Amino acid sequence: MYLLLQEVVDPNELYGDFIIRSFSELFYLRNVAFSQPYYSPHPYAHLKRGEVKAFLKEYYNNVSSLADRETYTFWEHYHYASPHKTHEEGWFLMRTRWMLYMEEENTLNVLPGIPRKWLEDGKSISLDGMRTYFGPMKLFIQSNVSIGKVKVFLKIDAPISRLPKSVRIRIPHPYNMKATYTSAGEYCKETETVLISDFTGEVDFEVSF
């Protein structure tokens, strides 16, 4: 599985598919590893393959099983052995980072793993100063799906030479509707993403449903 995380094997190629399917069948329950589950980086591969439901299944089953309700730290095992594990806390935060943004060569993928419920009417997502490979990122998304609109603002504070060539922003409608129009970029119905090519550091647009 670490061959996928370290980009030795592409999660979408035949061998990558074999790794993910065999691990899921033999070593996971509810898509979570049997023991020390945060050691398994398969959620990364799920997002690289566009398998958002599989990613979220691991994310929420894992954190609900290992986060201590009294101390708000993490156990290493389900049977309450090895408490206060910064390793597990770190991997939980890394999964949260993947949920919010992932780099892929010269492209920044934004919100590749968020739940649909996060974009219910009236809800917003705001990130300010999040570090990416390309520079600090500021993101604000406002959902007004009751009138069929989602507004998006994204900025990366970096020199032109360091910016990603493109940005791909996933806008999952809470009720599985597909967008009919985007005021910037190119919308893909299959991935529910807006691709901003030739990114210049800032983009402000609206998606209509």
C-alpha positions as CSV (number, residue, x, y, z in Angstrom):
1,M,0.0,0.0,0.0
2,Y,2.9,2.4,0.6
3,L,4.0,2.0,-3.0
4,L,0.8,4.0,-3.8
5,L,1.5,6.6,-1.2
6,Q,5.1,7.1,-2.3
7,E,4.0,7.4,-6.0
8,V,5.9,4.3,-7.0
9,V,2.7,2.7,-8.3
10,D,-0.2,4.7,-9.7
11,P,-3.4,3.9,-7.9
12,N,-5.3,3.8,-11.2
13,E,-3.0,1.3,-13.0
14,L,-3.6,-2.5,-13.0
15,Y,-1.2,-3.3,-10.2
16,G,-2.5,-0.4,-8.1
17,D,-6.1,-1.7,-8.5
18,F,-4.9,-5.2,-7.4
19,I,-3.3,-3.7,-4.3
20,I,-6.4,-1.7,-3.2
21,R,-8.9,-4.5,-4.0
22,S,-6.9,-7.2,-2.2
23,F,-6.3,-5.1,0.9
24,S,-9.9,-4.1,1.1
25,E,-11.1,-7.7,0.9
26,L,-8.5,-9.3,3.2
27,F,-7.3,-6.7,5.7
28,Y,-10.1,-4.3,6.3
29,L,-13.5,-4.2,8.1
30,R,-15.8,-1.3,7.0
31,N,-12.7,-0.2,5.1
32,V,-10.6,0.2,8.3
33,A,-7.6,-2.0,9.1
34,F,-8.0,-4.6,11.8
35,S,-5.2,-3.3,14.1
36,Q,-3.3,0.0,14.3
37,P,-5.6,1.3,11.4
38,Y,-3.9,4.7,10.9
39,Y,-0.8,2.9,9.6
40,S,-2.7,2.1,6.4
41,P,-2.6,4.9,3.9
42,H,-5.3,3.5,1.6
43,P,-7.5,6.6,1.9
44,Y,-4.9,8.5,-0.1
45,A,-5.3,6.0,-3.0
46,H,-9.1,6.2,-2.8
47,L,-9.0,10.0,-3.4
48,K,-6.5,9.6,-6.2
49,R,-9.0,7.1,-7.8
50,G,-12.0,9.4,-7.2
51,E,-13.5,7.0,-4.6
52,V,-14.9,9.6,-2.2
53,K,-17.4,7.3,-0.5
54,A,-14.7,4.7,0.3
55,F,-12.5,7.5,1.6
56,L,-15.2,8.9,3.9
57,K,-16.1,5.4,5.1
58,E,-12.5,4.9,6.4
59,Y,-12.3,8.5,7.7
60,Y,-15.4,8.4,9.9
61,N,-15.2,4.8,11.1
62,N,-11.5,5.3,12.0
63,V,-11.8,8.5,14.0
64,S,-15.0,7.3,15.8
65,S,-13.2,4.1,16.9
66,L,-9.9,5.6,18.2
67,A,-10.6,9.2,19.4
68,D,-10.9,9.2,23.1
69,R,-14.0,10.9,24.4
70,E,-12.5,12.1,27.6
71,T,-9.0,13.4,26.6
72,Y,-9.7,14.1,22.9
73,T,-6.5,12.2,22.0
74,F,-6.1,9.0,20.1
75,W,-5.5,5.4,21.0
76,E,-3.3,3.2,18.8
77,H,-5.6,0.1,19.1
78,Y,-9.3,-0.6,19.4
79,H,-8.8,-2.4,22.7
80,Y,-7.5,0.8,24.4
81,A,-3.8,0.0,24.3
82,S,-1.2,2.8,23.8
83,P,-3.0,6.0,24.6
84,H,-2.3,9.6,23.6
85,K,-0.7,8.7,20.3
86,T,0.6,11.7,18.3
87,H,1.2,9.3,15.4
88,E,-2.5,8.6,15.1
89,E,-3.4,12.3,15.6
90,G,-1.0,13.2,12.9
91,W,-2.4,10.7,10.4
92,F,-6.0,11.9,11.3
93,L,-4.9,15.5,10.4
94,M,-3.2,14.3,7.2
95,R,-6.4,12.5,6.2
96,T,-8.3,15.8,6.9
97,R,-5.7,17.6,4.7
98,W,-6.3,15.1,1.9
99,M,-10.1,15.7,2.3
100,L,-9.6,19.4,1.8
101,Y,-6.8,19.5,-0.8
102,M,-4.2,17.3,-2.5
103,E,-1.4,18.1,-4.9
104,E,-0.9,16.1,-8.0
105,E,2.1,17.1,-10.1
106,N,1.4,20.6,-11.3
107,T,-2.3,20.5,-10.3
108,L,-3.9,21.4,-6.9
109,N,-7.0,19.4,-6.2
110,V,-9.3,21.2,-3.9
111,L,-12.0,19.6,-1.7
112,P,-11.5,16.1,-3.3
113,G,-13.0,14.3,-0.3
114,I,-15.5,16.5,1.5
115,P,-19.0,15.1,2.3
116,R,-21.9,16.4,0.3
117,K,-23.6,17.6,3.4
118,W,-20.9,20.2,3.8
119,L,-22.5,22.1,0.9
120,E,-26.1,22.1,2.0
121,D,-27.9,25.4,1.6
122,G,-26.5,28.2,3.7
123,K,-23.3,26.4,4.6
124,S,-19.8,27.6,3.8
125,I,-16.3,26.4,3.8
126,S,-13.5,28.7,4.7
127,L,-9.7,28.1,4.8
128,D,-7.1,30.7,5.3
129,G,-3.4,30.2,5.2
130,M,-3.4,26.5,4.5
131,R,0.0,25.4,3.3
132,T,0.3,23.7,-0.1
133,Y,3.3,22.7,-2.1
134,F,2.7,25.8,-4.2
135,G,2.2,28.3,-1.4
136,P,-0.4,29.4,1.2
137,M,-4.0,29.0,0.1
138,K,-7.1,30.9,0.9
139,L,-10.5,29.4,0.0
140,F,-14.1,30.4,0.6
141,I,-17.1,28.6,-0.7
142,Q,-20.7,29.7,0.0
143,S,-23.6,27.3,-0.8
144,N,-26.9,28.8,-1.9
145,V,-28.3,25.7,-3.5
146,S,-31.8,26.7,-2.7
147,I,-31.5,29.1,-5.6
148,G,-29.1,26.8,-7.5
149,K,-25.8,28.6,-6.8
150,V,-22.5,27.9,-5.2
151,K,-19.9,30.7,-5.0
152,V,-16.2,29.9,-5.0
153,F,-13.1,32.1,-4.2
154,L,-9.6,30.7,-4.2
155,K,-6.3,32.4,-3.9
156,I,-2.7,31.1,-3.6
157,D,-0.2,33.6,-2.4
158,A,2.9,32.8,-4.3
159,P,5.1,34.0,-7.3
160,I,3.8,33.1,-10.7
161,S,6.8,30.7,-11.2
162,R,5.7,28.7,-8.2
163,L,1.9,28.5,-8.8
164,P,0.2,25.3,-10.0
165,K,-0.5,25.2,-13.7
166,S,-4.1,24.3,-13.0
167,V,-6.6,24.0,-10.1
168,R,-9.3,21.4,-9.9
169,I,-12.1,22.2,-7.4
170,R,-14.7,19.6,-6.5
171,I,-18.2,21.0,-5.9
172,P,-20.4,18.1,-4.8
173,H,-24.1,19.1,-4.8
174,P,-25.8,17.9,-1.5
175,Y,-28.5,16.1,-3.6
176,N,-26.4,14.8,-6.4
177,M,-27.4,17.3,-8.9
178,K,-25.0,18.2,-11.7
179,A,-24.0,21.7,-12.6
180,T,-25.4,23.3,-15.7
181,Y,-23.0,26.3,-15.9
182,T,-19.8,27.6,-14.4
183,S,-18.7,31.2,-14.8
184,A,-15.0,30.2,-15.0
185,G,-13.2,27.0,-16.0
186,E,-14.5,23.8,-17.3
187,Y,-17.0,21.6,-15.4
188,C,-16.8,17.8,-15.4
189,K,-20.1,16.0,-14.5
190,E,-18.4,12.7,-13.8
191,T,-16.1,14.1,-11.1
192,E,-18.2,17.1,-10.2
193,T,-15.1,19.3,-10.5
194,V,-14.3,22.7,-12.1
195,L,-10.9,22.7,-13.8
196,I,-9.2,26.1,-13.9
197,S,-6.4,25.9,-16.5
198,D,-3.6,28.4,-16.7
199,F,-4.2,29.4,-13.1
200,T,-2.8,32.9,-12.3
201,G,-3.1,32.9,-8.5
202,E,-6.7,33.9,-7.9
203,V,-10.1,32.9,-9.2
204,D,-13.6,33.9,-8.2
205,F,-16.5,32.2,-9.9
206,E,-20.1,30.8,-9.5
207,V,-21.5,27.4,-10.3
208,S,-25.1,27.0,-11.2
209,F,-27.3,23.9,-10.8
